[in-house]
Every structure is written in C-alpha cells, then in structure tokens.
Amino acid sequence: MRNRTMARKDRDFERIALEKETAIKWIDSHRRAYEEIARYLWKNPELSLVEFRSSERLVSYLEENGFKVKKGISGMPTAFVATWGRGKPVIGFIAEYDALPNLSQKRGVARRNPIVAGGPGHGCGHNLLGTSSSMAAIATKIAMEEHDMKGTVKVFGTPAEETLVGKIIMARDGVFSGTDVVICWHPEERNGADYKSLRAMTSVKFQFTGKAAHAGSAPESGRSALDAVELMGIGTSLMREHVSRDTSITHVITRGGEVPNVVPSHAAIWYFIRAPRRSQVEELFDWLKDIGRGAALMTQTEMAYKLLAATWEILPNKTLAKVGNLNATMIGPEPITPEDQKFGEEIFKSLGKETKGPTFDTTITHPDLDRTFPDVEIFKPSWDLGNVSWMIPTLSFAIATKAVGTPQHSWQMVSQSGWAFAFRAGIRVSQWMAASALDCLTDKEVLSESWKELNQYLSQTNFYHPIPADYKVPSFSELYGTEPECIPASRKKP
C-alpha cells in the first residue's frame, strides 16, 4: 500500500511538472510579443488615472488570447478585470502600468537624456509589471487548457499605483471578492519570492483658505493661507522628533500663491504618512490634523483636508512564499551577458559607484521563513497591494531588472526599464508566477493552508477599509495640480 501511495504521489508530481513545462515553454515562445508590449508601454508612459494607451494595449492582448474583459472598474476608466475559465479555484494576477512625472529618459543610456523635457517615465518598471502579469495569466490558461484543468484565471488591471489609489478603491468595492489567491511581482535589484512587509500609508492634502489683500499697502487686511502652510510644515518638523524612527512624514507644497504682492488666499500641502502598521499611521494622521487646526488658528484661516489614499502594510503569506521560493529556485534567475555587465558598469558610474563584481544580481534570495509577521523585514516604501493582502492570500515576487543600487523613481531606472535585460527578467518572472499559479490549482493544501494563515491574522486584527464608503476617485488635477495632457485610447489606436 505504501509503495502505491508513493507511486501515485510521484505521478502527481510528474503531472504538475508537465503543466509547468507547458506554461514555461509558451512564455519562451512568445518573447517577441512580450518585448513588443513592454516596449510600447515604455514608449508611451502615462501618469496615474490616465493610462489609456497602456491599459488598452494590455486589454487587447488579453482579449486576443481568450479573456473576456470588463473596463471602467470602480469609476476608473483605465481599470479592468480580464477573466478566463469558470469555477474554483480563482487565481488572480495583478497588473500595474502607470508611470511617474518628470522622469522622461532615453533607454539604454547611462547619462541624463530626456526624450521629452518634463515628461513622464517608467521609473518603477510598471511597463514590465503589467506585461509580465498578463503573460503569466495567459500561460496559466494555456496550461489549464492543454491539461484539462478546472478553475478561473483573472487579471486585475489596477491603475494609479504610484499614487496608491487603484487597488484601495477596487478592494473597497469588492472587485477582488471570490478570488482564492493573488499573485503579483515588482521590478527590483534582487530575485526571489517575497516574505516581507511594506509600510502602511496615508496620502492627504491639507488646504487652507485665507483672505487676499495687497501685500504691500494693506497686508493687515489679508490672512495668508501660505503662512498657515508654512506653520504646519514647521509643526510637522517638530513633531518628527517625537515619533518612532521607523515612520516617515514627507510633504510637498502644491500651492503657495501666485505673486508676492498679493496675500495668498489659498495654499495647500500634500503629505505621505508612513509607518509599519496601519494603527500607527492613524495615530500620526490624528496628530497631523491637530497641527493643521493649530496653524489655521494662528493665522485666522480655515483648514480642510482631502484624503487621497490610505493603505495597509503588506501582510506576507508564509505558505505562498514557500511555493514561490521553490518555483523561483527551480526555474532560476535571469543570467547576465557581457553586454549587460558593461551597461551596468556605466549605470554604476552615473551613480558615483565603483564596479566590484557583477552589476546585476543573478542569485536567488530565499525568504526567511523562520520569522513570523509582524517580526519580518519591513521595506520603507508603501504599496496599495497591502489592502488586498489582508483580504486574500497574496504571493509577491521580486526580480532584478536593474543594476544593484539603482534607486527606484530615478532616470537610471527609466533607462533600464526599457532595456534588454529588464525585458528578459520580466519574461523570467512571468514563468515563476505561472508555475506558482499552477501549484495553487493542483494542490488544494496550498490554498487551504494559505487561507488558514490569513484567517489567523484576521482573528487578531480588526481589518477595515481605511477609505470611507463615500470616498470617490480623486481627479487628475487633485493628484497633480494640472489637467492631463493625454489622448484617450479610443481616439488613438495603439
């Protein structure tokens, strides 16, 4: 009996391996399609909420490969859900595709060289992220068809990640409901399955209204909104001395007046509040509101605030991290070529660094599964995936698409996100994701154990959506202070 059981298990492993091989080979055979899409998104960088060309290009490719797509999800024209198959389990892939302002840069060039002065660029590699997730979903679907597997594959097109807006609204609206597992990734300088957390965050603009007057002849008749903003900035700076060192409060003044001879009647300051846990962010936000009220009292102005985004910290899932680690190790990282190394050395020089060994990481970083949340490594950025990770077991990968030490949100990152090595790495992580999705489809214990782990945390934590029920999608001008300069995809074909 024991020998029969072992033989049956061996056959199961062989069957799973064949399914993964189908997905991996399909992705390999569609490298040209991947590169075309990733390059198209790179050449057409679009800011949060106006990613018309980018989302439409991904939608077209998914539709060409048998997915049915719903657009305009949660009031965002560039959000979509692409679905193939039916029944359980439901495997979800996350696609992102927005760019960042003022990062336009020629690809493959290790010196500052904008394509369009002041234009956007893919300084976080989302041209790769959305493409890889879509490719992984299609490869999973191909393997399911060939091996007669049941289940559903979804791609969630989530816009405005750079402003941390898209997923928080879709999560609140129940768009992810019914999904059994979510798989995602992000361009990094390391390789492997993530078992770490990113900080919770609140994005909020404080707006002050005063009274205009001639700043030279009648300043006593005015009440300066800019004074209130400056006082709030000072109060925040003093506050920073008394908060935990693992928190951060950063800001920009988005409006401060027009000319020096008019007392500014309107001014605004935009904050990102980050901390390891959601509860800490809420405490800091309450304190910040008190500072804003105090600034208004001192200047006899009026204060209001606009919540733009609010995210939870990432909740890692040990069960899924183990599955992801096995697949990343089995398939391996992307090797570098002499041309990659030479380009990496040029990037190093632009960063003021000396070359010591390989410039791109070609090793697998294995997750430290001996640790348990919240005692895990905490990365300083934030991600709107955090809200999703507290609702559905989530697996995230990182793969090296850039030279070691390259800052995110930099022109060096833009240059590399459109380069050959990044495309090859994006193809490789597609294979990691598809293989992990197939494990979730074929091994019921993976899903049951990942949900058991999530539910244990939920029993100890009061999860809630940190945006109110009447929260609406911010306008582009609320986020960036200007009107968008874009042509909707319906008017211009990709």
C-alpha positions in Angstrom: 0.0 0.0 0.0 2.8 2.4 0.9 4.5 1.8 -2.5 1.3 2.5 -4.3 0.8 5.7 -2.4 4.3 6.9 -3.2 3.9 5.9 -6.8 0.7 7.9 -7.0 2.4 10.9 -5.5 5.3 10.6 -8.0 2.8 10.6 -10.8 1.1 13.7 -9.4 4.5 15.5 -9.2 5.2 14.5 -12.8 1.8 15.8 -13.9 2.4 19.1 -12.2 5.9 19.4 -13.8 4.3 18.8 -17.2 1.8 21.6 -16.7 4.6 24.0 -15.6 6.7 23.0 -18.6 3.7 23.8 -20.9 3.4 27.3 -19.3 7.2 27.9 -19.3 7.6 26.9 -22.9 4.7 29.0 -24.0 6.2 32.1 -22.4 9.6 31.3 -24.0 7.9 31.1 -27.4 6.2 34.4 -27.0 9.2 36.5 -26.1 8.8 38.8 -29.1 5.2 39.6 -28.1 6.4 40.4 -24.5 9.1 42.7 -25.7 6.7 44.5 -28.1 4.2 45.2 -25.4 6.7 46.1 -22.7 8.5 48.5 -25.1 5.1 50.0 -26.2 4.2 50.8 -22.6 7.7 52.2 -22.0 7.5 54.4 -25.1 4.0 55.7 -24.0 4.4 56.4 -20.3 1.2 57.7 -18.7 0.5 59.1 -15.2 -1.9 57.8 -12.7 -5.6 57.6 -13.8 -4.9 58.5 -17.5 -3.1 55.2 -18.6 -5.4 54.9 -21.6 -2.9 53.6 -24.1 -1.2 51.3 -21.7 -4.3 49.6 -20.3 -5.8 49.3 -23.8 -2.7 47.6 -25.1 -2.8 45.0 -22.2 -6.6 44.6 -22.7 -6.2 43.9 -26.4 -3.5 41.2 -25.8 -5.7 39.5 -23.2 -8.7 39.6 -25.4 -6.7 38.1 -28.3 -5.8 35.2 -26.0 -9.4 34.4 -25.0 -10.0 36.6 -21.9 -13.3 38.5 -21.5 -12.6 42.0 -20.2 -14.7 44.4 -18.2 -13.4 48.0 -18.3 -14.0 51.1 -16.2 -14.0 49.3 -12.9 -14.8 51.3 -9.7 -15.2 54.5 -11.7 -11.7 54.4 -13.1 -11.7 54.4 -17.0 -8.3 52.6 -17.1 -9.1 49.9 -14.6 -10.1 46.5 -15.9 -10.8 42.8 -15.0 -9.9 40.2 -17.5 -11.4 36.7 -16.9 -11.0 33.2 -18.4 -12.4 29.9 -17.3 -15.1 29.2 -14.7 -15.4 27.7 -11.2 -13.0 27.3 -8.4 -10.2 28.0 -7.6 -9.9 31.6 -8.9 -6.3 32.7 -9.4 -5.8 36.5 -9.7 -2.8 38.3 -11.2 -2.2 42.0 -10.5 -1.2 44.3 -13.4 0.1 47.8 -13.0 1.0 50.2 -15.8 1.3 53.9 -14.6 4.4 56.0 -14.8 5.9 58.9 -12.9 6.2 62.6 -13.7 9.4 64.3 -14.8 11.3 61.1 -15.4 11.4 61.1 -19.2 14.7 59.4 -20.3 16.1 57.6 -23.3 16.5 53.9 -22.8 19.9 52.2 -22.6 21.7 55.5 -21.9 23.7 56.0 -18.8 23.5 59.8 -18.7 20.6 62.1 -18.2 18.9 62.5 -21.6 15.2 63.1 -21.5 13.1 62.3 -24.5 10.5 65.0 -23.6 11.6 67.7 -21.2 9.5 67.3 -18.0 7.7 64.3 -19.4 6.8 61.1 -17.5 8.8 57.9 -17.4 8.6 54.4 -16.1 10.8 54.9 -13.0 9.3 51.9 -11.3 9.2 49.5 -14.2 5.4 49.2 -14.5 5.8 48.7 -18.2 7.3 45.4 -17.2 4.9 44.7 -14.3 1.7 44.8 -16.3 3.1 42.9 -19.2 4.6 40.1 -17.1 1.4 39.6 -15.1 -0.7 39.4 -18.3 1.8 37.0 -19.9 1.7 34.8 -16.7 -2.1 34.7 -16.7 -2.2 33.7 -20.4 0.4 31.0 -19.9 -1.6 29.6 -16.9 -4.7 29.5 -19.1 -2.8 27.7 -21.9 -1.5 25.0 -19.4 -5.0 24.6 -18.0 -6.5 24.0 -21.5 -3.8 21.5 -22.5 -4.0 19.5 -19.3 -7.8 19.8 -18.8 -7.7 21.7 -15.5 -10.7 23.4 -13.9 -10.6 26.9 -12.5 -10.7 30.6 -13.3 -7.9 33.0 -14.2 -8.3 36.7 -13.7 -6.1 39.7 -14.4 -6.9 42.8 -12.3 -5.8 45.9 -14.2 -5.0 48.3 -11.3 -4.2 51.9 -12.4 -2.7 54.7 -10.3 -0.4 52.6 -8.2 2.2 55.4 -8.0 -0.4 57.5 -6.1 -1.7 54.4 -4.3 -5.2 54.8 -5.4 -6.3 52.0 -7.7 -6.4 48.9 -5.6 -7.8 50.6 -2.4 -10.9 51.6 -4.3 -11.2 48.2 -6.1 -10.7 46.4 -2.8 -13.4 48.5 -1.0 -15.8 47.9 -3.9 -15.4 44.1 -3.7 -13.7 43.7 -7.0 -11.4 41.1 -5.6 -14.1 39.1 -3.8 -14.2 35.4 -4.6 -10.6 35.3 -5.6 -8.7 32.4 -3.9 -5.2 33.7 -4.3 -3.5 36.8 -5.7 -0.1 36.7 -7.4 2.0 39.8 -8.2 5.6 41.0 -8.6 7.7 44.1 -8.7 10.9 45.1 -10.5 13.8 45.2 -8.0 17.5 44.5 -7.8 17.1 41.1 -6.2 15.5 37.8 -7.1 13.0 35.6 -5.3 9.7 35.2 -3.6 9.0 38.0 -1.1 8.3 37.3 2.6 8.5 40.9 3.9 6.2 43.8 4.7 5.9 47.3 3.3 4.8 50.2 5.4 1.2 51.4 5.7 0.5 54.8 4.3 -2.0 57.7 4.2 -1.9 60.3 1.4 -3.6 63.5 2.4 -3.7 67.2 1.2 -4.3 70.0 3.7 -5.9 73.1 2.2 -6.0 76.5 3.8 -8.3 79.4 2.9 -7.4 82.9 3.9 -8.2 86.4 2.6 -6.4 88.2 -0.3 -5.1 91.7 0.1 -2.4 94.0 -1.3 0.8 92.6 0.4 2.5 96.0 0.2 -0.2 98.6 1.0 -2.7 96.7 3.0 -1.3 93.4 4.4 -3.3 93.9 7.6 -6.5 93.3 5.6 -5.3 89.9 4.4 -4.9 86.5 6.1 -2.2 84.4 4.5 -3.0 80.8 3.6 0.7 80.3 2.8 1.6 81.3 6.4 -0.7 78.5 7.6 1.0 76.0 5.3 4.5 77.1 6.4 3.4 76.9 10.1 2.0 73.4 9.5 5.3 72.5 7.9 7.2 73.8 11.0 4.9 72.0 13.3 5.4 68.7 11.4 9.1 69.1 11.5 9.0 69.5 15.3 6.6 66.5 15.5 9.1 64.3 13.8 11.4 64.4 16.8 8.8 62.6 18.8 7.7 59.8 16.5 9.2 56.3 16.0 12.2 56.2 13.8 10.6 53.6 11.5 8.0 56.1 10.5 8.3 58.9 7.9 6.2 62.0 7.1 7.1 63.6 3.8 5.4 66.6 2.1 5.4 69.0 -0.8 3.7 72.4 -1.0 1.4 72.1 -4.0 0.1 75.6 -3.9 1.5 78.7 -2.2 0.2 81.7 -4.0 0.8 83.3 -7.4 2.6 86.6 -6.9 4.4 88.2 -3.9 2.3 91.4 -3.9 -0.9 89.5 -3.1 -1.5 87.9 0.2 -2.2 84.2 -0.7 -5.8 83.3 -0.1 -5.3 79.7 -1.0 -2.5 77.3 -0.2 -2.1 73.5 0.1 0.4 71.0 1.4 0.4 67.3 0.5 1.6 64.6 3.0 2.6 60.9 2.8 2.4 59.4 6.3 4.1 56.0 6.5 4.6 53.6 9.4 5.0 49.8 9.8 1.4 49.3 11.0 -1.9 50.8 10.0 -2.8 51.8 13.6 0.4 53.8 13.8 -0.5 55.7 10.7 -3.9 56.6 12.1 -2.3 58.0 15.2 0.1 60.1 13.2 -2.8 61.3 11.0 -4.8 62.5 14.0 -1.7 64.4 15.3 -1.2 66.0 11.9 -4.8 67.1 11.8 -4.3 68.8 15.2 -1.2 70.6 13.8 -3.3 71.8 10.8 -6.0 73.1 13.1 -3.4 74.9 15.1 -1.9 76.5 12.0 -5.3 77.7 11.0 -6.0 79.2 14.4 -2.6 81.0 14.4 -3.2 82.6 11.0 -7.0 83.1 11.3 -7.5 81.0 8.2 -9.7 78.0 7.5 -8.4 74.4 7.2 -9.8 71.4 5.3 -8.2 68.2 4.3 -8.7 65.8 1.4 -7.9 62.1 1.8 -6.3 60.8 -1.4 -5.2 57.3 -0.4 -4.9 55.0 2.6 -3.2 51.6 2.6 -2.4 48.8 5.0 1.0 47.3 5.4 1.7 44.3 3.3 0.7 41.0 5.0 3.1 38.3 3.7 1.9 34.8 3.5 4.4 32.1 4.5 2.6 29.3 2.7 2.7 31.1 -0.6 6.2 32.4 -0.1 7.4 28.8 0.2 5.7 27.8 -3.0 7.1 30.9 -4.8 10.6 30.2 -3.5 10.5 26.7 -4.8 9.5 27.8 -8.3 11.9 30.7 -8.4 14.7 28.3 -7.4 13.6 25.6 -9.8 13.4 27.9 -12.8 16.2 30.2 -11.7 17.1 33.8 -12.1 18.0 35.6 -15.4 21.7 35.3 -16.2 23.6 38.4 -17.4 25.6 38.8 -20.6 28.8 40.7 -21.1 26.7 43.5 -22.7 24.5 43.6 -19.6 27.6 43.8 -17.4 29.1 46.7 -19.5 25.8 48.6 -19.3 25.6 48.0 -15.6 29.1 49.4 -15.2 28.0 52.6 -17.0 25.0 52.9 -14.7 27.3 52.4 -11.7 29.4 55.3 -12.9 26.3 57.5 -13.2 25.5 56.7 -9.6 29.0 57.5 -8.4 29.8 53.9 -7.6 32.8 51.7 -8.3 32.3 48.3 -10.1 33.1 45.3 -7.9 31.9 42.1 -9.5 28.6 41.6 -11.3 26.5 44.7 -11.7 23.2 42.7 -11.8 22.2 40.2 -9.2 22.0 36.6 -10.5 21.3 34.8 -7.3 18.1 33.8 -5.6 17.4 35.4 -2.3 15.5 32.9 -0.2 12.8 34.2 2.2 13.4 33.9 5.9 10.5 31.6 6.7 11.7 31.2 10.3 10.3 34.6 11.1 6.6 35.3 11.6 4.7 38.5 10.8 4.9 41.2 12.2 8.5 40.2 13.0 9.6 40.3 9.4 11.8 42.6 7.3 10.0 45.9 6.6 10.8 47.8 3.5 10.4 51.5 3.6 8.0 52.1 0.6 4.3 51.5 0.6 2.0 49.6 -1.9 -1.7 49.6 -2.4 -1.4 45.8 -2.6 -1.4 46.0 1.2 -5.2 46.3 1.4 -5.6 43.3 -0.9 -3.1 41.2 1.1 -5.4 41.5 4.2 -8.4 40.2 2.2 -6.8 37.4 0.0 -3.7 35.3 0.4 -1.1 37.1 -1.6 2.2 36.0 -3.2 4.6 38.6 -4.5 7.9 38.2 -6.3 10.9 40.4 -6.9 13.3 40.0 -9.8 16.4 42.0 -10.7 15.6 44.3 -13.6 18.2 47.0 -12.7 21.8 47.3 -11.6 22.4 46.9 -7.9 21.9 50.1 -6.0 19.8 51.8 -8.7 17.2 54.0 -6.9 13.5 53.5 -7.8 11.9 56.6 -9.3 15.1 57.7 -10.9 16.1 58.3 -14.5 18.6 55.4 -14.3 15.6 53.2 -13.5 13.7 54.5 -16.6 16.7 53.9 -18.8 17.0 50.3 -17.6 13.2 49.5 -17.7 13.3 49.9 -21.4 16.4 47.8 -21.9 17.0 44.2 -23.0 18.0 42.8 -19.6 14.8 44.1 -17.9 12.7 42.5 -20.7 14.4 39.2 -20.2 13.9 39.4 -16.4 10.3 40.3 -16.9 9.8 37.1 -19.0 11.5 35.0 -16.4 9.3 36.3 -13.5 6.3 35.5 -15.7 7.4 31.9 -15.6 7.8 32.0 -11.8 4.2 33.4 -11.5 2.6 30.9 -13.9 4.3 27.9 -12.2 3.2 29.1 -8.8 -0.4 29.6 -10.1 -0.4 26.0 -11.3 0.7 24.8 -7.9 -2.3 26.6 -6.4 -4.6 25.0 -9.0 -3.3 21.5 -8.4 -2.5 21.3 -4.7 -5.5 22.0 -2.5 -3.4 22.2 0.6 -1.6 25.3 -0.7 -4.8 27.2 -0.8 -6.3 25.8 2.4 -3.1 26.5 4.3 -2.7 30.0 2.9 -6.2 30.8 3.9 -5.8 29.3 7.4 -2.7 31.5 7.8 -4.6 34.7 6.7 -7.6 33.9 8.8 -5.4 33.5 11.9 -4.1 37.1 11.4 -7.6 38.4 10.7 -8.8 36.9 14.0 -6.2 39.1 15.8 -6.6 42.3 13.7 -9.5 44.5 13.1 -9.2 44.8 9.3 -11.2 47.6 7.8 -11.1 49.7 4.6 -9.2 52.9 5.5 -11.1 54.9 3.0 -14.8 55.8 3.7 -17.7 54.4 1.8 -18.3 57.8 0.1 -14.7 58.2 -1.0 -14.5 59.0 -4.7 -11.7 58.6 -7.2 -9.5 61.7 -7.0 -9.4 63.7 -10.1 -6.1 64.0 -12.0 -5.9 67.7 -11.1 -6.4 66.8 -7.4 -3.4 64.5 -7.6 -1.1 66.5 -9.9 -2.4 70.1 -9.8 -2.8 70.3 -13.5 -5.1 68.9 -16.2 -3.9 65.9 -18.0 -2.3 66.1 -21.5 -3.3 62.8 -23.0 -5.3 61.3 -25.8 -7.7 58.6 -24.8 -7.0 55.2 -26.4 -10.5 55.3 -28.1 -9.3 58.2 -30.2 -5.8 56.9 -31.0 -5.2 53.3 -31.6 -2.0 51.7 -30.1 
